Amino acid sequence: MKKLLLVTILMVTLFTNAQVKLTGFVKDSIGEPLEMANVFAVNKTTKKVSSYGFTDSKGRYKLDLDKNSFFNVKISYIGMRTAAFVVETKSEDVVKSVVLAFDNTLDEINIVSKMPVTIKGDTIVYNADSFQNGTERKLEDVLAKLPGVEINDAGEIEVEGKTVEKIMVDGKDFFDGDTKLATKNIPSNAVDKIEILKNFGDVTQLKGVQNNQDRVAINIKLKEGKKNFWFGDITAGSGNSTDESLYLLQPKLFYYSPKYTINVIGDVNNMGEVVLNRSDIRNFSGGFRSQSPSNGTNISLGSAGIGFLNANARNANKIETKLTALNFSYSPNPKLDLSGFLIFSSNSNGQQNNVTSDYLDPTIPDDFTQSITDQTSNTGLFKFTTNYKKDANNQLDYDLIGRFSNEYRTDDVNSRVLSDISESERATPYKINQKLSYFYTANEKNIFALEAQHLLQDEDPFYVASLENDSSNNDDADNDGFDDAAETLGLDRSLEYYNLEQDRRVKSNQLDVKLDYYNILNDKSNLNFVLGTIQSKQNFDSKFFQILDNGNTFDPTPTIPGNTDPQTTNDTEYTFSDIYAGLRYRLKSGIFTFTPGFTLHSYSVKNTQYETELFEDKFEKFFPELAVIAQFKKSESLRFSYKQEVNFTDVNQIARGIVANSYDSFYYGNSELMNAHVHNVNLNYFSFNMFNYTNVYARINYKKTIDQINKDVNFEPGSVVSSSTSLNSPFDNESFSANARFGKTIKKVKASLSASYNYSKTYQFLNSVENTNTLNSQNYSASVGTNFTKAPNVTLKYRLGLTDQSNSANDKDNEGVTQAPSISFDAYVWNSLTVRTDFSYNEVKQNGTVANSFKIWDATLSYRKDKDAKWEYELVGSNLLATGSRASVNTSNVLFSINETFILPRFISLRVRYQL
């Protein structure tokens, strides 16, 4: 690794020493400096772009050019006449300043087609070919090489620290709601331009009256040869692992025309290549986001999803994936756009985990569990969108998105404390969401925005657990296993096994309607009046029971301390109403934009259980808020915001009857839970300096929560089985987080440094003792990589994670350390052969002792006759070092644990790809 780094530095140094600098200033005809003017130089001999750049806030530019050469230099700026001149370089630096004259012909459009990077207002345009060297296959390979763009560990795209919300192709939504379908499937050779759309807004009418600094989207411009023709590729492969035969089939086909588009993505494989996991599917929003700011109310909807583990090649030992996705758009006329998608996903996987649990309370026995899990999730998703723009003043949008699933899971667990356990769970949940929006501009001073959203959600998990009754053969006097828990739950204790079942049904029905009126006072200020309501109803029914040896059901009679009337059934209805009005004033003054405001809320909450009204609360709240933006330069800003909010719980936490969350965790709700009041302070700094290719962002967040809903957890004596409820914390909970990233591109080298710190202080009751839990975590990462066109490229990364947890229930700290260096290498040789390889090492320590270390090595060898060849052949090796497992350190308010997860074995596959 050290040698590769030295070679990289040496190559960059030699390249730098063979060049001279061309510098100067760019101003307009009255002497004002022009910031973000485009400057580039083309070698007159090779006809290729040799260097490009932008002017800073003083109008200064800087280009690095080869010695002893001639260059055509062009400088352009929107609304100005392009300047062009010839520069001859020798061994000395060259200085050349220019003055641009005003011109309305906008001839910079011709410049954009040649510049590797251009900036037009809030849009950054990258020329994709300028950042490719031949090893790229998909869009994410190109995005990872762009200055200011990062691909995080979750596969999401980040620009200036902000997650990209959506990807469009030629202005059309591409599977709106998840960017990974685009980044992992759109072929890199189809991409012409990549447009980063900062301050993104879906509605043109609202762009001038809202702050959209946190919103970023990407638009992909296709190459001309890819329009009005089918393009894409089909990949087929097979191979062998130590356990089974491997298969893979991935058709990915795309058609784009001005009137309609069709995208078809298919994927069938058992090689661990998961594009969308279950979590991605459940969070697939389809782009359902309000066009106006949040108004201070956060309400949780009842969720009863099964305990499904998200699987990938590095946390599962078996994965089978089936994905079929169709995305379409149709524009019958210029005013109407119809679009949507259909997705079917089936993920079946197996996992084996060894978990060492160190409980904070010394009276709770530490445990070691081995579990084998098999799980399957079959999910269908659909979305239909209508966008009608009658004219520039009228826009009507309608969205319908639905999700239907069939999921099941089985677990075989061996616990040092509880002996053998088997579990199973199944569910057929569905969710249907509709949204109607209408935006009307009455005149240049008055804009109206009406948004209505309706949600239906239904979840019905059925849980089964079987535990060995070890009360008769337990020789450890201090370890009561499940025996005391069985007595507390009122189970029949005469049987050899405890066969427990839990049937649940959670239904949610919510309507959210909001009307915004914007009054534009002048070109510097506007008023925003808002009037809205949230009406929500949640129903929760459940039954917990025991199955006897003869097959009959037995209704337990629990005696749980702290629960005066323990029930094994639930019949709960939770209704919520919020009627609110608010006012915001937006003012631009110099570099500052001030947006003070407030909202007034009238809340009504009612809780009915077993047909008896147990709790009703009506109250009013006043929430002030403030947002301040300091725009130092076009690409540098500092933002401050303060908001007050309320968090309302969901029906699961107020239902009094006992619910089996798992074989060792039972829960009963608190019908008198109050809402939590939140103070939230944010400070964000962003700088994207294209003059020296440096991007910096930093964030600080402080949150104080009053009446936070926390857990009261009680463990059975000498056992890991607990019963818990929720309560409003008597003390304020606090959290503080800070993170920053520094990125810089120097010629062909892209480097970044990032750091984050998180602190939280929470209060809870553990075994009826009030205690304070404090968690400090730090994460650091560094990376440096090259992007040479001809030479091989190397990327080095290093991650360090530190956690320190203390709890007043004991007198010891739990410290965790994770280190993860990695190196990746890619090369395109002989204009036909692509070599790619990745190696990573991970070490996990707990309290100074190495708990686990593992190494992962993947490699790919690809051959195609040339870049335009139709056929490509790949040899892919995964986990070539045959690493068997990996570990992670986890902390909570109750325990500190190390989870060893067994992963996919080594396999080698041969693949053939045909490119349309």
N, C-alpha and C positions, 0 to 999 in steps of 0.2 A: 504494500500500500504506500509506504514512504517513497519507494522508487517511482511509482506511477505519479505521485504528487510532484516529485522533483522534475520528472520529465515534462509534466504539464506546465509548471512554472517556467522551465527553461525554454519551451516552445513559445510561450507568450512573450518572454523577455526578448528572444531573438527576433520575433515578429515586430515588437515595439521598436527595437533599435534600428530597424531597417526603414523607419518612416520619419516624416517631418510633419509639422503641424501647420494647418491653414487656419488662421483666426481672423476675427474682425467683428464689426458691429453692423446691425441692420436697423435702420430707422425709417420713419416716413418722411414726407416732404417738409414737415414742420419741425423735424428734429426729435420727435417722440420715439423712444425705443419700441420695437415690435417684439413682444414675447411670443414664443412658440411658433416662430416662422420656420418653415421647412427648408433645410439646406442639404444638398447632396451633390456628390461628385462622381462622374462616370469616366473611367479610364478610356482615353481616345483609341487606344490600341485594342484592348480586349472587349470594349463596348459594355463592360459590366460595372455595376455600382461598386465603387471602392470604399466609400465612406458616406455616412449620412448623420444628421444631427438636427438639433433645434436650438433656437436662441433662448437665453434665460430672460429674467425680468428686466435686465439692462440692455437687451438686444444683442448680447454677445453670443457668438457661435465658435465652434472648434471642430475641425476635421483632421483625422490622421490619414496622410497620404503617402504612397510609396515614393521613394527618392527617384530622381532622374526619369520623370514621366510627365506626360501631358494629360490634363483633366478638363472636361467640360463641367463647370460648376453652375448650378441653378439654385436660386433662392426664391421661394414663393410664400405668399401670405394671402388669406382670404380677403378679397376686395382690393388687392394690390396687383400691379403689373409685375410679372415675373422678371427677375434680373438673371442674366446669363453671361458668363465670361469664361475665358480659358486661362488656366493656371499651369505654368511650367515649374516643376519642383526640381531642386538640385539637392544640396546637402543642408541648406539653411531653411529655417521656418519662414512662412510667408504670411503677410498681413494684408487683408483686403476688406474694406468696409464698403457698404452699399446703401443707397437710398432708394426706397421703393415708392413709386407714384401710385395714386389711387386709380383704380380701374374696375369697372363692373363686369368685365367679360369672364371673370372667374376661371382664368386659364390654369389655375392650380390643379384642376381636374386631371389634366394630362400628366401632371407631376405625380399625383397619387398613385398612378398605375406602376410607377417605377420605384417609389420610395419604399424601403423596408418597413418604416413606421411613419405614419402621419397623424397629426392631431387636428381635429376640426371641432372646436367648442368642447362639449362633454364627451366626444367620441374619439377613441383611439383606434386607428386602423392599422393592422399588421398585414403585410404581404407574406402569405404563408410560405411561398417558395424560398423567401430569403432566410428562413430559419430551418430549412430541411436539408439533410445531407444524404438521404436515401434509406436510412434505417427506420423511418417512420412508417407506420401502417394505419393507425387510427388517429382521430382528432386529438385525443389526449396526449399523444406523442408530440404533436406540434405545440399544443398549449403549454406544456411543461417547459418549453424552450423560450417562451416569450418573456421579455423584460416586464416585470411588474405582475406577472401571472404565476400562481402557484396551484398545484394539485395537492390537497391535504390528504391525511391518512385515510379519511373516509371516502376518498375519490371525488370530493366536491371541488369545484373551481373557486379560487379566491383571488380577488383583485383588490389591492390596497387593503387587505385584511377583511374584505366584505365578501360573503358567499354569493356567487352568481345565482340568481333566482331562476332564470329560464334561458334556453337556447332556441334561437330561431334560425331557419335556413331560408335565405332570400326573403326575409320578412315574415315567414310563416312559422307558427309555433311547431316545435318538434317535441312531441310527447310532453306537453306542458305539465310541469310538476316534478320532474326529476331530470337532472342534467346528465346522469351517467349513461342513459340510453343513447345520448348523442355522442359523448366523448369516447365511448367504447365501441361504437359501431360505425360512425361516419368515416369513410376512408379518407386518409390524409391527402391522397392525390386528387381528390375532387374539390379540395378547398382552395379558393383563390384569395379571398380576403377574410380576416377575422376582425370584426368590429366590436370593440368593448364599449357598451353604452352605459355610461355613468349617469347618475341622477335620473334613472330610468322611470318612466311613467307610461302606463298603458293607454291613458286618455290624454290626448293632445290638449284638450280644453283646460286641463287642470295643472299643466306643467308650470305655468307662470304664477300660480297661487299656492303651491305646496313646496315643502322641503322634502326632496327624495334622495338625500345624500347617501342613505344606507342601501339604496336599491341599485343593483347592477344586472345587466342582461348582456348576452352575446348574440350577435347576428353573423351567420356564416354566409359569405358570398361564394357561390359556386363558380367554377370555371365555365367558360362559354360552351365548351364541348360536352358538358354534363347536363345541359338544359335541353328539354324536349327529347331526351333519350333516357332509356333505362341505364343505370349504372350501379355499381356495387360489386360484391364478390360472394362466392360460395366456398366455404371451407369444409372439408371432410377429413377425418383423421381416425386413427386407431392405434392401439398400443397395448402394453401389458404392465401390470404392477405385480407386487408380490401376492396379491389376493385375488385379482380378477382381471378380465379383459376390459380394455378401455375403448370408448367410442366417442365421436364428436361429429356433429353436423350443424353448421352455422350458415344458413343463407341470409344475406343482408342486401336488399334490393331497394332502389330509390328511383323515383321519377318526379321531375319538376318541370312545370310549364307555367306560364303566366296565369292560366285559368284554374288548374288543379294540380295537386301533388299527391303522391302515394308513397309511403314508406313501409316496407315489410321486413321485419326482423324475426328470425327463427333461431332457436338454440336448443339442441338436445345433446347433453354430454354427461359423463360421469367422471370428468377430470378435475372437478373442483372449480370450474370457471363460472362463477355466479355473477351475473350482471345486476340483477335485482334480488336482494334477499327479502325475507318476510318483513323485516322492519321497514325497508324501502317501500314495499308494497302497501303496508298499513299507513305509512306517512305520505303516500302519493296524493298530494292535495289537488293536483290538476290545475294549479295556479290560482286557487281560491284565496285571494287576498284583497282586503278592502282598499279602496283608492284613497281613503282619508285616514287620519291618525287614529290610534286607539283612544278610547274615551274613559279609561280608568277602571273598567270592570273586567275581571278575569273569573270565569266560572268553569269549573271542571265538570266534564260530563262523565257519567258513570261508565266504567270500563270493567269488563270481566274477561279479558283475554287470557288464554291459557298460557302456562309458563313455557313458552316456546323459545328455544335458544337459536340465535342467528348464526348461521354456519357459513364458513368459507374454508379455503384450502389450508388455513393455518389454525383452525380450531375444531375441525371435524375429521373423523377417520373414514367417512363415507359420505359422498354427495352425488345425488342425481338431480339434474336440472332439466326442466322443459319450459321453454318460453316461446310464445307466439305473440307478436305485437304488430298491430296495423295502425298507422297514423295517416290521416287524410285531411285535405282541405279542398274546398271548391268555391270558386267565386263566379257565380252566374252573371253578375254585373259588377261594375266598380263600387257600388254602394253596399253590397252584401257579401259577407264571408261566412262560409260554413266550414267547420272543422271538428275534429275529434279523434278519438283513438279507441281501440279494443285491445286488451291485453289479457292473456291467460298465462299464469305462472304456476308451475308445480315444482316444489323443492322437497326432496326427500333426503334426509341425512341421518347419519349416526354419529354419536359422540361418546367418548369415554373420558371421565374426569375423576381425578383424585384430589380431594379438597382437605387441607389441613386447617382447622378452625381453632383460633386462639381467642377465647371469650374475654371480654374486658373485666367482667365480674369473676373474681377468683373462686366463687362458690359454684360456678357453672363448669362442668367437666369439659375439657377440650376434646374435640372430636376429630376423627379421620373417616371420611366417607369415600367409597368407590362407587361410581354410578355409570351405568351403560344406558344410553338414551337412543331411541329410534323415534323419528318424528317426520310428519308429512304435512305440507301446507299446499292446498290447491286453491287458487284465487283467480277470480275473474274481475277485471276492471273495465269500465267504459266511461267515456266522456263525450258529450256533444255540446258544441259551442256555436252560437249564432252572434255575429257582429254586424249590426246594421248602422251605417252612417248616411242618414238622409242628406246631410250637408255638413258644412263645417261647424254648425251650431247644434246639431242633434246627433246623439249616438246612443244606441240601444244594444245592450249585451244580455244574452241569456246563456247560462251554463248549467249543465246537468252532469253529475258524476256519481257513479255507483261502484260499490265493491261488495262482492259475495265470496265467501270462503267456506271451505270444508277442511278442518284441521284436526289432527289427532297426534297423540304423543304417548309413549310408554317409557317407563324407567324401571330399571332393576338396581337397587341401592343396597350396599352393605355398609352399615354404620358401626363403628367401634362401640358406641353407646346404645344404639337401638337395634342392633343385629340386622336381619334381612327385611327389606321393604320392597314392595312392588307398587308402582303407580301407573295410572293411565288417565288420560284426559282427552276429551273431544269437544268440538264446538263447530257451529255453522253460523257465524256472525254475518251481518250485512250492514251496509251504511249507504244512504242515499242523500246527496246534498244538491240543492238547487240554489241558484243565485240569479237575480234579475237586477240590472243596473240601467239607469237612464241619466244621461248627462245633457243638459240643455243650457245653451248660452243665449240669454234673452237679448243682450246687447253687450257692448264692450265693457260695461261696468258691472254686469250681473250674471252670475253663473250658478246653476243649480245641479246638485248631484244626489240622486235617489238610489239607495242600495238596499235590497231585501234578500235575506238568505234564510233558507229553511233546511233543517237537518233532521233526518230520521236515522236512528242507530239502534241495533238490536244485537245482543250478545248472549249466548246460551251455553256456557261451558258445563260439562258434566265430568266430575272428578271422582276417581276410585282409587283407594289406597288399601293395601293389605300389609299388616305389620305382625311380626311374630310376638306372641305373648310370652315374654321371657321372665315373668315374675317368679316362676317356680324354679328356674335354673340359674338365676343371676347370683353369682358368688360374691360380687363386689357390693359391700354394704353401703358404700357411698354412691353407687350408681344404680338408680332406680329405673333406668331406661324409660319405657312408656307406661309403667305400671301406675304411678301417681297421676299421670295425665289421663289415663283411662278412668280412674276413680273420679277425678275432677269433672270429666266430660259425662260421667254417668253411664259408661258403657257396660255391657254384659261382660264380666271379666272371667267367665268360666270357660271360654273357648280357647282353642290353641292359637287361633289367629284373630286379630281384629280386622274385620272387613268393613271399611268405611266408605260411604258415598256422599257426594255433595252435588246437588242439582241447583243451578242458579239461572236467573233470567234478568237481564238489565236492559230496559228500554229507555231511550232518550228521544225527546221531541222538542226542538228548539227553533224559535223564530227570532231573527235579528233584523230590525228595520231601522234605517238611518237616513235623514235628509240633511244635506249640507248646502248652505247658501253662502256664496262668496260675493262680497261687495268690493269691487276694486276702486279704492279711493283715488289713487294716482299711480304713476309708474314706480313709486317707492313703497307703497303700502296697500294692504287690503284687510278686510274683516272676514272672518269665517264664523257663521252661526250654525250650530248643529242641534238637531232635535232627533231623539231616537228612543228605541225601546228594545229590551231583550226579554222574551217570554220563554220560559223553559219548564218542562215537566219531565221528571225521571221516575221510573218505577223499578223496584227491586223486589224480586221474589226468590226465595231460596229454601232449601230443606236439607238438613244434615241428619243422616241416619246410619244405622249399623245393619249389616246383613248377617243373619244367624246361619248356623250350619245347615238348617233345614230349608234355607232359602227365604224365610220370612224376614220382614223388616222389623227392626226394633228402634223405637224412638227414645233416645237417651234422655235422662233428666240431669242436666249439668248443675254443678254447684261451684261456680267460678267466683272467687273472692273479688269484691268490687262491683260485681254485677248483681243487683238486687233481684232481678227477675230474668234469669238466663233462659233463652228460648233456642230451640234448634230449627226454627223456621223464621222466615222474614216475609212480611207483606207491607212494603213501604212505598209511599208516594211523596216525592219531594218537588215542590213547585217554587219557582223563583221568578220575580218580576223586577225589572229595572226600567224606570222611565227617567230620561235624562235630557238636559239641555246644556249647551255650552257656548262659549265665545272665545275666539282667538284673534289676536291682532298681529299682523306680520308687517314689519317695518325694515326697509333697507336704508342704512345710513353709512356711507363710506364703505369700509371693508366689512361692516357688521350687518347681520340680519337678526333682528330680535323678534321672537314669537312668544309673547306672554299669553296666558289664557287660563280658563277655569271651566269646570263642569259641575253642574248641580245634579244630584241623583236622588231619586225616591225609590227605596228598596222595599220589597215585601218577600218574606221567606216563610214557607209553611211546610211542616213535617207531619205527615199522617202515617201512623203505623197500626196495623191490625184494626183498621177502620176507626181509630181514635186519634184525634188531633193532639199531638204531644207537644208541639212547639210552633209558635208563630211570632215573627218579629217584623216590625215595620219601623224604618228609620230613614233619615236623610243624611247625605254626605256632600261636603263641598271640597273639591279637589283643585288646588292651584297647580299650575305647571309653567315651565319656562324653558325655552330653547334659544340658544345664542350661537350664531355661526360667525367666525372671523375668517374671511377669505383673504389671506395675505397675498396670494398669487392665484393665477388660474389653476395651478396644480398644487396648492398648499392651503390647508385650512385647519382651524381648531374649532371643535364643536363642544358645547356644554348643554346638558339637559337635566332638568329636575322634574320628577313626576310623582304624584301620589296616586296609589291604586288600592283596590280591595280585591282580595282573593277569596272566592267562595268555594266550599268543598263540594263533593259529589255525594250521591245517594249511598255509595258503599260505606262511607265513613259515619253515617248517621243511623244506619239500620242496626237495631239492637241485637238481633239474633246472631247466633254463632255461625261463623263461616270458616271452613277449612281451607286456608290458603295453601297449605301443603301438609304432609304427614307430621311435621314438627312445629307448625305454626298455625294457631287458631286465633280468630279475630272476632270481636263484637264491637259495634259502633256506639257512638255517643250522640244521642238525639238532640242534645242542647249545644252542639258545637256552634261557635260564632265565627264570623268572617275575620280574616286577618287583614291588617292595615299595613301598607307597604310604602316606605320612602325609598325612592330610587334616584341615584345621582350618577351621571355618566360624563366623562370627559374623553374626547377622541381627537387625535391629531393625525393628519394625513399629509404626506408630501410625495409627489410623483415628479421627480426632476428629470426631464428628458435631456437636459443639457449635459449632465454628467451621468445619466442612466442610474440614478439612485432613487429608490423608493423606500419610504419610512412610514410606518404607522404605529401608533401607541394608543392603548385604551386603559382607562381606569374606571372601575365601577364599584360603588358602595351601595349596599342594600340593608335596610333596617326593617325588620318585620315585627309588628306588634300583634300579640295574640296569635302567633304562629301555631298552626295545628301540628303537634308533635305526638309521638307514641308514648304510651305507658305500657312497658313490656314486663311481664312477670314469668319467670322460668319455674318449672316444677323443681322441687328440691333434688339436687343430684342428677338433673336431666337436662337435655338440650331442647326439650319440648316447651314451648312458651304459649301463653295467651296474652293478647294485647288489645288495647283500645286506643282511642285518640282523645286528646284534650288540647285546650288552648293553653299555650305555654304561659306561665306566670311571669316570665322574663322575656325581654326583647331578644330575638335572634338576629345575628349580624353576619354579614359576609362582605369580603373585600377581594377584588380580583384586579390584576394588572397584567397586561401582555403587550409585547412589542415585537416588531419584526423590522429588520434592516436588510434591504436587498440592493445589490449593485452589479451592474454588468460592465465589465472592462474588456472591450474588444470581443473576443470569443469566449470569455469566461464569465459565468453567472454564479454569483455567490449570495448567500443569505445567512443571517443570524436571527434567531428568535428566542424569546424567553417569556415565561408566564409564571405568575405567582397567585395562589388562591388561599384565602384564609376564611374559615367559617367557625362560628361559635354558636352551638345549639344547646338547648336544654331539654331534658327528658327525664322520665322516671324509669329506673331499671331495678326490678325486684323491690318496688315500693320505695326506693331511695332516690331522691332528687339528685341529679348529677349533671355536670357540664361536660360536653364533648367539644374538643378543639382540634381542628384539622388544618395543618399547613402542608401545602404541596407546591413543588417547584418543577418546572419543565424547561429544559434548554435544548436547542437543536442548532446545528450548523451544517451547511452544505456548500460545496463548491463543485462546479462542473463546467466542462468545455463544450463548445458547439462549433467545431471545425467542419468545413465543408468536405475536405479531402482526408484529413488526418483522423485517426481513431479518437473517440471521445470517452472521457472518464468522468464519473460523478462520485464524489465522496460525501458521506453524511454521517453525522453523529448525533445521538439523542441521549439525554440524561434526565431521569425522573427521580425526584426526591419526595418522600412523604413522611410526615411526622404527626402522629396522632396521640393525644393524651385525653384521659377521661378521669373525672374525679372519683369514679367507682373503684379505681385501683391507683397504685402509685408508680406505674411504669409507663414509659413511652414506647410506642411501636414505630419503628423507623424502617422504611423501605427504600431501596435504591435499585433503579433499573438503568442499565447502560446498553446502548444499541448502536454500534458502528456498522456501516454498510458501504459497499462499493458496487457500482454498476459500470459496465463497459459496453460500448457499441461501436461497430466499424462497418463501413460499406466499402468493400474492396473489389477490384477488377470489374467495377460497374455491374456486378451480378450477384455477389455473395454478401449477405448480411450476417454479422455475428453480434449477438447480444447475450450478456450474462450479468447476473446479480448475485451478490453474496452478502449476507448479514449475520451478525453475531449478537446474541442477546443474553444478558446476565441479570438475574434477579437476586437481590440480597434482602434478607429480613434480619434486622437487628445485628448487622455486621456479618452474618453467616450466609454463604451462597446457598440459596434455596434451589436454584435451577439455572442452567445455562444451555443454550441450544444454538445451532448453526443451520442456516438455510442457504442452499445454493441452487439457483435455477439458470438454465442456459437454453438459447435458441440459435439454430443454424439454418439460414434460409437461402435458397438459390432461385433466381429468376434470370433469364437471359439478358434482360436490360430493364430499365425502369418502366418501359411501356409494354412489357411482356404480359401475355394473358395468363400464363401458368406460373405458379410459384410452388416450391416444394420446401417443407419445413421439417426439421428434426428438433423436437422440443423435449427437454429434460426438466423435470420438476423434483425438488427435494433430493438432489443427486447425492447428498451425504447421508441419506436415509435416517434423518432425525426422526425420532419416535414421538416426542412430545415437546410442549412448550409450557411455560408457567407465567402467571401474572399474580401480582400482589393487589389485594382488594381491602379497603377499609370501610367501616360503617360505624354507626353509633353503638353497635352491640358487640362486634367482633372484628378481628384482624385475620385474614385468611390468605392462603396460597393455593391457587387453583392450577393444577397440572392437567393440561388438555392434550390428548393424543391426536395426532394430525395425519393427513393423508400420507401414505408411504411413498417411496421413490417410484417414479414411473418415467418411461420414455415413450414418446409417441411420434408417429410419422403423419404429417398432414399435407394435404394438397389443396391449393387455393386457386380458383379460377376467377379472373377479374373480367367483368363485363365491359 
